[in-house]
Amino acid sequence: MPDAPVIRPARAEDAGAIDAVIRAAFTGSGHGHQGEAELVRMLEADGDALVSLVAEAGGAVAGHVLFSRMDVEADGAALSAAGLAPVSVAPALQGRGIGAALIRAGLDALRAQGVAISFVLGNEAYYPRFGYSPDLAARFASPFAGPHFMAMMLGDRAWPERGRAKYAPAFSRLG
Ligand SMILES: CC(C)(COP(=O)(O)OP(=O)(O)OC[C@H]1O[C@@H](n2cnc3c(N)ncnc32)[C@H](O)[C@@H]1OP(=O)(O)O)[C@@H](O)C(=O)NCCC(=O)NCCS
């Protein structure tokens, strides 16, 4: 068995390898378009990337996750928020817990930064295991409203009654 991957912050020199992992993961995944690699570049360039982690196995990048700054208001006040997207694992290494390890490490890093809430738009069979809930996201007005839109509080504060949630500007620039 190869050594378990190490999760660490992404560095500037990882950019090419991250790009390759994202393209490989999303090609044929049946999920969305092929804009995820471009999205990561735009979020970084805009300064909206809050947490960017890679899983490194055998000296190579095996997976990547990015959390980006969102514009969120809850019960009339701004709430610091991060959107999870995209997360990708090299096809040959999927299903071994690397994606889960990246997401859990990312959520820990957000908590350490004092971020209050995280949102994700994705498969409702996957993200609830980390604590994401469609019921919490449903309290926020958003163009993404629906069962795939999920949210989780990162600290111990209670769920807000209502609010609105907007992803970083790069998301609306995607073709
Ligand atoms: C989604 C992804 C990041 C998960 O990483 P991973 O290391 O394969 O996942 P883990 O080993 O942590 O977890 C495996 C679980 O994820 C599920 N899973 C794998 N890919 C999935 C996907 N695209 N959507 C939903 N669930 C998925 C598996 O069925 C398995 O579920 P189980 O534990 O109930 O059996 C990875 O499969 C991937 O890169 N997929 C293609 C890109 C993608 O669709 N990204 C998500 C959208 S942003």
The ligand as an SDF file (V2000), in Angstrom:
LIG
                    3D

 48 50  0  0  0  0  0  0  0  0999 V2000
  -16.2160   13.8450   -4.9840 C   0  0  0  0  0  0  0  0  0  0  0  0
  -14.7710   13.4580   -4.7020 C   0  0  0  0  0  0  0  0  0  0  0  0
  -13.9490   14.6970   -4.4060 C   0  0  0  0  0  0  0  0  0  0  0  0
  -14.7890   12.5680   -3.4490 C   0  0  0  0  0  0  0  0  0  0  0  0
  -13.4620   12.2300   -3.1070 O   0  0  0  0  0  0  0  0  0  0  0  0
  -13.1130   10.7090   -2.7710 P   0  0  0  0  0  0  0  0  0  0  0  0
  -11.7520   10.6830   -2.1840 O   0  0  0  0  0  0  0  0  0  0  0  0
  -13.3740    9.8870   -3.9570 O   0  0  0  0  0  0  0  0  0  0  0  0
  -14.2500   10.4160   -1.6870 O   0  0  0  0  0  0  0  0  0  0  0  0
  -14.1310    9.6590   -0.3120 P   0  0  0  0  0  0  0  0  0  0  0  0
  -13.2700    8.4530   -0.4800 O   0  0  0  0  0  0  0  0  0  0  0  0
  -13.8050   10.6160    0.7530 O   0  0  0  0  0  0  0  0  0  0  0  0
  -15.6280    9.2420   -0.1020 O   0  0  0  0  0  0  0  0  0  0  0  0
  -16.1650    8.2250   -0.8910 C   0  0  0  0  0  0  0  0  0  0  0  0
  -17.6260    8.4410   -0.9590 C   0  0  0  0  0  0  0  0  0  0  0  0
  -17.9070    9.4790   -1.8590 O   0  0  0  0  0  0  0  0  0  0  0  0
  -18.8650    9.0570   -2.7980 C   0  0  0  0  0  0  0  0  0  0  0  0
  -18.5920    9.8040   -3.9910 N   0  0  0  0  0  0  0  0  0  0  0  0
  -17.5200    9.7260   -4.7700 C   0  0  0  0  0  0  0  0  0  0  0  0
  -17.6370   10.6010   -5.7900 N   0  0  0  0  0  0  0  0  0  0  0  0
  -18.8090   11.2350   -5.6250 C   0  0  0  0  0  0  0  0  0  0  0  0
  -19.4740   12.2300   -6.3430 C   0  0  0  0  0  0  0  0  0  0  0  0
  -18.9810   12.7690   -7.4630 N   0  0  0  0  0  0  0  0  0  0  0  0
  -20.6420   12.6580   -5.8690 N   0  0  0  0  0  0  0  0  0  0  0  0
  -21.1520   12.1160   -4.7510 C   0  0  0  0  0  0  0  0  0  0  0  0
  -20.5740   11.1690   -4.0420 N   0  0  0  0  0  0  0  0  0  0  0  0
  -19.3940   10.7220   -4.4810 C   0  0  0  0  0  0  0  0  0  0  0  0
  -18.6350    7.6000   -2.9180 C   0  0  0  0  0  0  0  0  0  0  0  0
  -19.7910    6.9690   -3.4060 O   0  0  0  0  0  0  0  0  0  0  0  0
  -18.3720    7.2220   -1.4820 C   0  0  0  0  0  0  0  0  0  0  0  0
  -19.5920    7.1580   -0.7990 O   0  0  0  0  0  0  0  0  0  0  0  0
  -19.8220    6.1270    0.4050 P   0  0  0  0  0  0  0  0  0  0  0  0
  -18.8060    6.4700    1.4560 O   0  0  0  0  0  0  0  0  0  0  0  0
  -21.2170    6.4060    0.8440 O   0  0  0  0  0  0  0  0  0  0  0  0
  -19.5810    4.7870   -0.1950 O   0  0  0  0  0  0  0  0  0  0  0  0
  -14.0960   12.6770   -5.8570 C   0  0  0  0  0  0  0  0  0  0  0  0
  -14.7770   11.4770   -6.0650 O   0  0  0  0  0  0  0  0  0  0  0  0
  -14.0270   13.4500   -7.1550 C   0  0  0  0  0  0  0  0  0  0  0  0
  -13.0390   14.1130   -7.4300 O   0  0  0  0  0  0  0  0  0  0  0  0
  -15.0860   13.3480   -8.0110 N   0  0  0  0  0  0  0  0  0  0  0  0
  -15.1110   14.0480   -9.2750 C   0  0  0  0  0  0  0  0  0  0  0  0
  -15.2170   15.5440   -9.0940 C   0  0  0  0  0  0  0  0  0  0  0  0
  -16.4930   15.9260   -8.3700 C   0  0  0  0  0  0  0  0  0  0  0  0
  -17.5790   15.4900   -8.7230 O   0  0  0  0  0  0  0  0  0  0  0  0
  -16.3640   16.7830   -7.3290 N   0  0  0  0  0  0  0  0  0  0  0  0
  -17.4960   17.1550   -6.4920 C   0  0  0  0  0  0  0  0  0  0  0  0
  -18.2460   18.3070   -7.0280 C   0  0  0  0  0  0  0  0  0  0  0  0
  -17.5150   19.8660   -6.5390 S   0  0  0  0  0  0  0  0  0  0  0  0
  1  2  1  0
  2  3  1  0
  2  4  1  0
  2 36  1  0
  4  5  1  0
  5  6  1  0
  6  7  2  0
  6  8  1  0
  6  9  1  0
  9 10  1  0
 10 11  2  0
 10 12  1  0
 10 13  1  0
 13 14  1  0
 14 15  1  0
 15 16  1  0
 15 30  1  0
 16 17  1  0
 17 18  1  0
 17 28  1  0
 18 19  1  0
 18 27  1  0
 19 20  2  0
 20 21  1  0
 21 22  1  0
 21 27  2  0
 22 23  1  0
 22 24  2  0
 24 25  1  0
 25 26  2  0
 26 27  1  0
 28 29  1  0
 28 30  1  0
 30 31  1  0
 31 32  1  0
 32 33  2  0
 32 34  1  0
 32 35  1  0
 36 37  1  0
 36 38  1  0
 38 39  2  0
 38 40  1  0
 40 41  1  0
 41 42  1  0
 42 43  1  0
 43 44  2  0
 43 45  1  0
 45 46  1  0
 46 47  1  0
 47 48  1  0
M  END
$$$$
